[in-house]
Amino acid sequence: MATQVIMPKLSPTMEEGQLSRWLKKEGDKVSMGEPLAEIDTDKATMEMQALGNGVLRKIFIQEGESAPLGQLIAIIGEPDEDISSFTNQAPASAAAKADAPVADAPAEADAPIVEKKEEAEEPKPAKPAETETPASGNGSHTPAPAAQPASGRLIVSPLAARMAAESGIDLRSVNGSGPGGRIIKRDVEGLITQQGSAAPTAAKKQTQLRAVPSPGQKSAINAPSAYRDEPASEMRRTIAKRLVTSLGPVPHFFLTTEIEMDRAAEMRSGINALDPGLKISINDIIIKVAAAALLQHPQVNASYQDKVVRYYEHADIGVAVAIEEGLITPIVRAADQKSLSEIANEVRELAGRARERKLKPEEFIGATFSISNLGMFGIDEFTAVINPPEGAILAIGAMSPKPVVRDNEIVVRQMMRVTMSCDHRVIDGATGAKFLQTFKKILENPLFLVV
């Protein structure tokens, strides 16, 4: 009997998934428990396993397309089994909608984005104004046009469009191998391999070309800018939803203090000199100090849960990591019970897998407190948005030498500004201030960690 493959719930916060890559193609044999596809969830890329034996008879969702939880995305069955009842019920994928481009051109005089009318004659060399608004921000070369569907439009999967844009590939030069001439991921991958680094260079030249238009382009400058739409990733959509449930409903208030970091920096240098393999960072020390301060101020290591306030026994600290599509916070569990070396190793390992989108849900869901550090980008001070249901998040600025007054003398010290965002339903002003006092005291005198 045929097995329906539906979009699975791969994380507690997942509402829909994006098909990143099929690991099997139609006609391949499939065994129960065997990896079938890679799914982009709201925070990670996870493998979906087959729940039956047989042959992958039909794929309904192509790479780069999204589907809500529970939607039919494929059928596994016997080679000669009748699956017409399933194919009739399955929703049409974007690949089957041959007349739907990624983004239609406006009705006004704007240049098209991925739609191109066929010319009845040989393609003419492109004029400067004609190279301004290609589908994917491609380079300044004029490639030979690819074979197009009868409608005259380029049919492109969202994933292929994004890859082309990032690599400077002109979609008009790509022959689509998908249904109806659709350009899919593997088509763009082939050109990226052939062109190597030439495409990004061409894209850079194209940007320069647009910045210095010719006199004949004056009317184009005054017209509305051309644009292209790309589907938001599952991560970006989830970030948008969670921000709406945070900054609006959660009553934020902010506390800022400045911390002298000379002793913490000396301790870090001393530890790394003893064992260079440890590679302790200032951020590792901040995590350890925050965990120690949280145990002294349990009201901050808490969350508002509608009718109760939940207090946590250990400091599970989320560490914000920037990845290509957004932000994810892998968690250092029980940071209060771990040594600096354990924290350093764990943060490096978690951050590496976060950038590869290989984290498990339990590794990024359920922190009790979070830290966001933008100091490495030269940001002196900022405020961070609380990640519900956590009660607070600490925003870390850059550590830099500044003149300060000590014993009525002006001296230079390594100073760092930190701002704590607090959920006022859980943390009062004085409570947050006392936590920051403790955090500052330990960070300025890190020997308190061993007392």
NORFEN-V458061 format. One record per pair of residues at least 6 apart in sequence whose C-alpha atoms are under 8 Angstrom apart, sorted by the first residue. I is the first residue (numbers start at 0). GAP is how many residues later the second one is. Records with the same first field share a line. If there is no record, write none. Layout:
BEGIN
I: GAP + GAP
END
This chain:
BEGIN
0: 76 + 77 + 80
1: 73 + 74 + 75 + 76 + 79 + 81
2: 48 + 49 + 72 + 73 + 74
3: 68 + 69 + 70 + 71 + 72
4: 45 + 46 + 67 + 68 + 69 + 70 + 71
5: 63 + 64 + 65 + 66 + 67 + 68
6: 9 + 10 + 60 + 61 + 62 + 63 + 64 + 65 + 66
7: 40 + 61 + 62
8: 6 + 7 + 60
9: 31 + 36
10: 30 + 31 + 350
11: 349
12: 29
13: 27 + 28
14: 53 + 54
15: 25 + 50 + 51 + 52 + 53 + 218
16: 22 + 23 + 24 + 25 + 49 + 50 + 51 + 52 + 217
17: 21 + 22 + 23 + 45 + 46 + 47 + 48 + 49 + 215 + 216
18: 18 + 19 + 20 + 21 + 42 + 43 + 44 + 45 + 46 + 47
19: 17 + 18 + 19 + 20 + 25 + 43 + 44 + 45
20: 16 + 17 + 18 + 42 + 43
21: 14 + 15 + 16 + 41
22: 12 + 13 + 14 + 15
23: 6 + 12 + 13 + 32
24: 31 + 34
25: 29 + 30 + 31 + 32 + 33
26: 28 + 29 + 30 + 52
27: 27 + 28
28: 24 + 25 + 26 + 27
29: 6 + 20 + 22 + 23 + 24 + 25 + 26 + 46
30: 19 + 20 + 21 + 22 + 23
31: 17 + 18 + 19 + 20 + 21
32: 16 + 17 + 18 + 19
33: 15 + 16
34: 12 + 13 + 14 + 15
35: 11 + 12 + 13 + 14
36: 10 + 11 + 12
37: 7 + 8 + 9 + 10
38: 6 + 7 + 8 + 9
39: 6 + 194
40: 193 + 194
41: 191 + 192 + 193 + 194 + 195 + 196
42: 191 + 192 + 285 + 314
43: 310 + 313 + 314 + 315 + 316
44: 312 + 313 + 314
45: 311 + 312
51: 24
52: 23 + 24
53: 22 + 23 + 24 + 25
54: 21 + 22 + 23 + 24
55: 18 + 19 + 20 + 21
56: 17 + 18 + 19 + 20 + 21 + 22
57: 16 + 17 + 18
58: 14 + 15 + 16
59: 12 + 13 + 14 + 30 + 31 + 32 + 33
60: 6 + 12 + 13 + 32 + 33 + 34
61: 31 + 32 + 33
62: 94 + 96 + 121 + 122
63: 93 + 94 + 95 + 96
64: 28 + 29 + 92 + 93 + 94
66: 6
71: 18 + 19
72: 17
74: 8 + 11
76: 6
93: 6 + 63
94: 62 + 83 + 84 + 85 + 87
95: 83 + 84
97: 57 + 81 + 82 + 84
98: 52 + 54 + 56
99: 55
100: 13 + 14 + 52 + 53 + 54 + 55
101: 12 + 53 + 54 + 55 + 56 + 127 + 128
102: 10 + 11 + 12 + 125 + 126
103: 8 + 9 + 10 + 11
104: 6 + 7 + 8 + 9 + 10
105: 6
109: 113 + 114 + 115 + 116
110: 22 + 115
111: 21 + 22 + 23 + 114
112: 20 + 21 + 22 + 23 + 113 + 114 + 115
113: 20 + 21 + 22 + 39 + 40 + 41 + 42 + 57 + 114
114: 20 + 37 + 38 + 39
115: 36 + 37 + 38
116: 35 + 36
117: 34
124: 17
125: 16
127: 85 + 86
128: 88 + 91
130: 9
131: 78
132: 93 + 94
133: 36
134: 35 + 36 + 93
135: 25 + 26 + 28 + 29 + 32 + 33 + 34 + 35 + 92
136: 28 + 31 + 32 + 33 + 66 + 69
137: 26 + 27 + 29 + 30 + 31 + 32 + 61 + 64 + 65 + 68
138: 29 + 30 + 31 + 60 + 61 + 62 + 63 + 64 + 65 + 66 + 67
139: 62 + 63 + 65 + 66 + 69
140: 61
142: 27 + 29 + 30
143: 28 + 29
144: 27 + 28 + 29
145: 26 + 27 + 28 + 29
146: 28 + 29 + 34
147: 6 + 27 + 33
148: 6 + 31 + 32
153: 17 + 18 + 28 + 29
154: 25 + 26 + 27 + 28
155: 26 + 27 + 28
156: 25 + 26 + 27 + 28
157: 72 + 73
158: 25 + 26
159: 23 + 24 + 25 + 27 + 28
160: 10 + 69
161: 68
162: 22 + 25
163: 6 + 7 + 24
165: 34
166: 25 + 32 + 33 + 36
167: 31 + 32 + 34 + 35
168: 19 + 22 + 23 + 30
173: 9 + 13 + 14 + 17
174: 6 + 8 + 12
175: 6 + 7 + 8 + 11
176: 6 + 7 + 10
177: 6
191: 7
232: 92
234: 90 + 91
235: 89 + 90
238: 87 + 88
241: 145 + 146
242: 142 + 144
244: 143
245: 139 + 140 + 141 + 142
246: 138 + 139
249: 173 + 174 + 175
250: 172 + 173 + 174
251: 134 + 169 + 170 + 171 + 172
252: 168 + 169 + 170 + 171
253: 129 + 165 + 166 + 167 + 168
254: 164 + 165 + 166 + 177 + 178
255: 161 + 162 + 163 + 164
256: 160 + 161 + 162 + 179
257: 157 + 158 + 159 + 160
258: 156 + 157 + 158 + 159 + 181 + 184 + 185
259: 153 + 154 + 155 + 156 + 183 + 184
260: 138 + 152 + 153 + 154 + 155 + 182 + 183
261: 151 + 152 + 153 + 182
262: 180 + 181 + 182 + 183
263: 18 + 21 + 179 + 180 + 181 + 182
264: 17
266: 179
267: 12 + 13 + 14 + 17
270: 7 + 9
271: 6 + 7 + 8
277: 63 + 66 + 67
278: 65
279: 60 + 61 + 64
280: 63
282: 90
283: 56 + 59 + 60 + 63
284: 55
285: 157
286: 30 + 48 + 56 + 84
287: 47 + 48 + 50 + 51 + 52 + 55
288: 150 + 153 + 154 + 157 + 160
289: 149
290: 24 + 26 + 44 + 45
291: 44 + 157
292: 142 + 145 + 146
293: 6 + 7 + 21 + 141
294: 6 + 18 + 19 + 20 + 41
295: 139
296: 134 + 138
297: 13 + 14
298: 12 + 127 + 128 + 132
299: 91 + 92 + 126 + 127 + 131 + 132 + 135
300: 10 + 11 + 14 + 67 + 68 + 90 + 91
301: 7 + 8 + 9 + 10 + 66 + 88 + 89 + 124
302: 6 + 7 + 8 + 65 + 86 + 87 + 88 + 123
303: 6 + 85 + 86 + 87 + 121 + 122
304: 84
308: 117
311: 56
313: 19 + 20 + 21 + 22
314: 18 + 19 + 20 + 21 + 53 + 54
315: 15 + 16 + 17 + 18 + 19 + 50 + 51 + 52 + 53
316: 14 + 15 + 16 + 17 + 18 + 50 + 51 + 52 + 53 + 54
317: 11 + 12 + 13 + 14 + 46 + 49 + 50 + 51 + 52 + 53
318: 10 + 11 + 12 + 13 + 28 + 51 + 52 + 53
319: 7 + 8 + 9 + 10 + 50 + 51 + 52 + 53
320: 6 + 7 + 8 + 9 + 30 + 33 + 34 + 51
321: 6 + 33
322: 31 + 32
323: 31
327: 26 + 36
328: 35 + 41
329: 20 + 21 + 24 + 29 + 33 + 34 + 35
330: 19 + 32 + 33 + 34 + 35 + 36
331: 11 + 14 + 15
332: 34
334: 8
349: 9
352: 6
366: 23
367: 22 + 23
368: 21 + 22 + 23 + 24
369: 17 + 20 + 22 + 23 + 24
370: 22 + 23 + 24 + 25
371: 12 + 21 + 22 + 23 + 24
372: 22 + 23 + 24
373: 21 + 22 + 23 + 24
374: 21 + 22 + 23 + 24
375: 22
376: 21
377: 19 + 20
378: 18 + 19
379: 17 + 18 + 19 + 36 + 37
380: 14 + 15 + 16 + 17 + 36 + 37 + 38
381: 13 + 14 + 15 + 37
382: 12 + 36 + 37 + 38
383: 9 + 10 + 11 + 36 + 37
384: 8 + 36
385: 6 + 7 + 35 + 36 + 37
386: 6
390: 31 + 32 + 35 + 36
391: 28 + 29 + 30 + 31
392: 27 + 28 + 29
393: 24 + 25 + 26 + 27
394: 23 + 24 + 25 + 26
395: 20 + 21 + 22 + 23
396: 19 + 20 + 21
397: 18 + 19
398: 15 + 16 + 17 + 18
399: 13 + 14 + 15 + 16
400: 11 + 12 + 13 + 14
401: 10 + 11 + 12 + 13
402: 7 + 8 + 9 + 10
403: 6 + 7 + 8 + 9
404: 6
419: 12
421: 10
441: 6 + 7
END
